[in-house]
Amino acid sequence: MNPKLAEPYVGLLQQAEGLFDGERDPWANSANAAALVWEILPDLNWAGFYFLRGGELVVGPFQGKIACVRIPLGQGVCGAAAQSRATVIVADVHQFPGHIVCDAASNSEIAVPLIAGDRLVGVLDLDSPGFGRFGPGDARGLEALAVRLAASCDWRLAGIDGSGAG
């Protein structure tokens, strides 16, 4: 494990490795990853994935309230993370230009791109009702989870096209 990761991410990553071991299906692994994040990380009201399909992000497995189904690349926090291929942390989503409101109770958000090889395949997205909930430690932990998830899956099984954004 990465010694720079703090709890709860060390434990989260150990459990994720166990869940992903021997499983290559992206839907199964992302469903378990969303449930694991939801159970371990405090102060969340949404945790899940958007996957690149047909040049836009389409909702995948998640935990929380009903979600927006499609997000254009470059729009909202998830679209910005996908387009830039970089983690985006927003302390107050109401101040983020172009924020897409799926749940009015969300006040902060982090979106981490999922990169398989050199292809963008999706975004891991977490929302919180708290302002300023996410910081650099969350980014490091969630980026490590995204790397493990991306490497554990055969993305052809999910029909992920990896087109657009890059």
C-alpha positions in Angstrom: 0.0 0.0 0.0 1.0 3.6 -0.5 2.3 5.0 2.8 1.2 8.5 1.8 -2.5 7.4 2.0 -4.3 7.9 5.2 -7.1 6.0 6.6 -9.8 5.4 5.5 -8.1 5.0 2.1 -5.6 2.3 3.1 -8.3 0.0 4.2 -10.6 1.0 1.3 -7.9 0.1 -1.2 -7.1 -3.2 0.5 -10.8 -4.2 0.4 -11.0 -3.0 -3.3 -8.1 -5.2 -4.3 -9.9 -8.2 -2.7 -13.1 -7.3 -4.5 -11.4 -6.9 -7.9 -9.2 -10.0 -7.6 -10.0 -12.4 -10.4 -12.9 -10.2 -11.7 -12.6 -8.4 -15.0 -16.1 -7.2 -15.5 -16.3 -3.4 -15.3 -19.9 -3.3 -14.2 -19.3 -5.8 -11.3 -16.1 -4.0 -10.2 -17.6 -0.5 -10.4 -20.7 -1.6 -8.6 -18.7 -3.0 -5.8 -16.4 0.0 -5.7 -19.3 2.4 -5.4 -20.8 0.4 -2.6 -17.4 0.2 -0.8 -16.8 4.0 -1.1 -20.4 4.6 0.1 -19.9 2.3 3.2 -16.4 3.5 4.2 -16.3 7.3 3.5 -18.3 9.6 5.8 -20.5 12.5 4.8 -21.5 11.5 1.3 -24.8 11.7 -0.4 -23.7 10.2 -3.8 -20.9 7.9 -4.8 -20.6 6.4 -8.2 -19.5 6.3 -11.8 -20.1 7.9 -15.2 -18.8 6.0 -18.2 -17.8 7.4 -21.6 -20.3 6.2 -24.2 -21.0 7.8 -27.5 -18.9 10.8 -26.7 -20.7 11.7 -23.5 -20.7 10.5 -19.9 -23.5 8.1 -19.0 -24.4 7.1 -15.4 -23.1 3.8 -14.2 -23.3 2.0 -10.9 -23.8 4.3 -7.9 -25.1 4.7 -4.4 -27.3 7.6 -3.4 -30.3 9.4 -4.8 -31.4 9.2 -8.5 -28.7 10.7 -10.7 -28.4 12.7 -13.9 -28.2 10.2 -16.7 -26.0 12.0 -19.3 -23.4 14.6 -18.9 -21.7 16.3 -21.9 -17.9 16.4 -21.9 -16.7 19.7 -20.4 -20.0 20.4 -18.6 -20.3 20.2 -14.8 -17.7 18.8 -12.4 -17.7 15.4 -14.0 -17.5 16.7 -17.5 -14.6 19.0 -16.5 -12.7 16.1 -15.0 -13.3 14.0 -18.1 -12.2 16.7 -20.5 -9.1 17.7 -18.5 -8.3 14.1 -17.5 -7.5 15.6 -14.1 -9.2 15.3 -10.7 -11.5 18.2 -9.9 -12.3 19.2 -6.3 -15.0 21.7 -5.7 -15.6 23.0 -2.2 -18.8 24.8 -3.1 -20.6 23.4 -6.2 -22.9 26.5 -6.2 -19.9 28.6 -7.2 -18.7 26.2 -9.9 -19.6 27.6 -13.4 -21.9 25.2 -15.2 -22.5 23.0 -12.2 -25.2 20.4 -13.0 -27.7 20.0 -10.2 -28.7 16.4 -9.7 -29.4 16.6 -6.0 -30.0 20.1 -4.4 -28.5 18.7 -1.1 -25.0 18.4 -2.7 -22.7 21.2 -1.7 -19.2 19.8 -2.5 -17.9 17.4 -5.1 -14.8 15.5 -6.3 -14.6 13.9 -9.7 -11.7 11.6 -10.6 -11.1 10.5 -14.3 -10.8 6.8 -15.0 -8.0 6.2 -17.5 -7.3 2.7 -18.9 -4.0 2.7 -20.8 -4.2 6.0 -22.5 -8.0 6.0 -22.9 -10.6 7.9 -20.8 -13.2 5.4 -19.8 -15.2 7.3 -17.2 -15.3 9.3 -14.0 -15.5 8.4 -10.3 -17.8 11.0 -8.7 -18.5 11.7 -5.0 -20.9 14.4 -3.7 -21.3 15.6 -0.1 -23.9 17.7 1.7 -21.0 19.4 3.5 -19.1 22.3 2.1 -15.3 21.7 1.6 -15.7 18.0 2.3 -13.0 16.9 -0.2 -9.3 17.7 -0.1 -5.9 16.6 -1.4 -5.9 13.4 0.8 -9.2 12.4 -0.8 -7.8 13.1 -4.2 -4.8 10.8 -3.6 -7.0 8.0 -2.2 -9.6 8.1 -4.9 -7.0 8.4 -7.7 -5.4 5.3 -6.3 -8.8 3.5 -6.4 -9.4 4.7 -9.9 -6.0 3.4 -11.1 -6.8 0.0 -9.5 -10.3 -0.2 -10.9 -9.1 0.8 -14.4 -6.4 -1.8 -14.4 -8.7 -4.6 -13.1 -11.3 -4.4 -15.8 -11.6 -5.5 -19.4 -13.4 -2.4 -20.7 -14.5 -4.1 -23.9 -17.0 -6.0 -21.8 -18.8 -2.8 -21.0 -19.0 -1.2 -24.4 -17.0 1.7 -23.2 -15.7 3.5 -26.3 -13.0 5.7 -24.9 -13.7 8.3 -27.6 -13.8 12.0 -27.0 -11.8 13.9 -24.4 -8.6 13.0 -25.7 
